[in-house]
Amino acid sequence: MAITETSEQTVPADNGEVSLLIARQVDPGHEEDFEAWAHGILETASAFPDHLGYGLFRPAVSGGPWFLVHRFRDQAALRRWQDSTERAAWFSNCLGHHHTEIARRELHGMETWFAKPGTARPAPPRWKMAISSGLAIFPISLAGNALLGPYLVDLHFVLRTAAFAVVFSTLMTYVAMPAVSKLLRPWLTRGQ
């Protein structure tokens, strides 16, 4: 699945941020019209306050669904976009594009770590997310304390804690959680 365009700002994880994932089925032969429409609506949304970024993903296989992704700072920002006259205008002007929404999913906070790319499957139960997060946090904490602890022991408690927080959150977001969620995906999604 290829990203055709993205716009992004960096924000801390699990601060109320909402990602909206929309799957749309496009009739064969209308892909170019749909792509132009999708780029237009995504660009319009990006001008709204607290819109953090977007992406348009082409189908992985011919005839498969297209995915539009919006990121908002919080639920109120998402609601402003959803209720806007600008969004309504785009949907009133989409005739001839031959596309249908087939799935919609809102991801909040940590749920984004557990979303399988290219699906609109619901997040696993919170208890499974907690266990998975714990499995990711433990080796980072152990290695961080063993490797960084001796060098940071003379720092003030607040500065030492801040250094650990920066290292741990970065490793959790970019290394540990992607690996753990991929490794545990069969267990996380069992029964869904």
C-alpha positions, 0 to 999 in steps of 0.5 A, a space after each residue: 500500500 503506498 502513501 500518496 501524500 502526507 502532512 504531519 506535525 509531531 505531538 506526544 502520544 496518548 494526549 487525546 489525539 484522534 486519528 480517523 481512518 476511512 476506507 472507500 471503495 472506488 468503482 473501476 475506471 474512476 480512480 483518477 477522479 476519486 484521487 483528485 477529490 480525496 486530495 482536495 478534501 484532505 487539503 481542505 481539512 488540513 487548514 482546520 485548527 488542530 488538524 495534525 496531518 493526513 494521508 491517502 493510501 492507494 489500494 494494495 491490490 487492484 480493486 481494493 479499498 482506498 484509505 484516507 487518514 486524518 489526525 486531529 489534536 482532540 475529539 473537539 477538533 475532529 468534530 469541528 471538521 465533521 460538522 463543517 460546511 467545507 466538508 459538507 460542500 466536498 460531499 455534495 460535490 462528489 458525484 461522478 467519482 463513484 466511491 462508497 465509504 465501506 468502513 470508518 474507525 476512530 483511533 484514540 491514544 494508544 490504539 494507534 499503536 495497535 492498528 494494523 495498516 490497511 484495515 479498519 479492524 477495532 483495537 484489541 481490548 484494553 487489557 491486551 494493550 496494557 500487557 503488550 505495553 508492559 512487555 515493551 516498557 520492561 526491556 526499555 526500562 531495564 536497558 535504559 537503567 543499565 546503560 544510562 543510569 550510571 551516566 545520569 546518577 549525578 543529575 538532579 532527579 527531575 533532569 534524570 527523569 526527563 532524560 529517561 522520559 525522552 529516551 523511553 517515549 522515543 523508543 516506545 513509539 518508534 521501536 518497541 511498540 511497532 515490534 511488539 504489536 506486530 509480534 503479538 498481532 495474532 493474539 491481539 486480534 484473536 476473536 475479532 
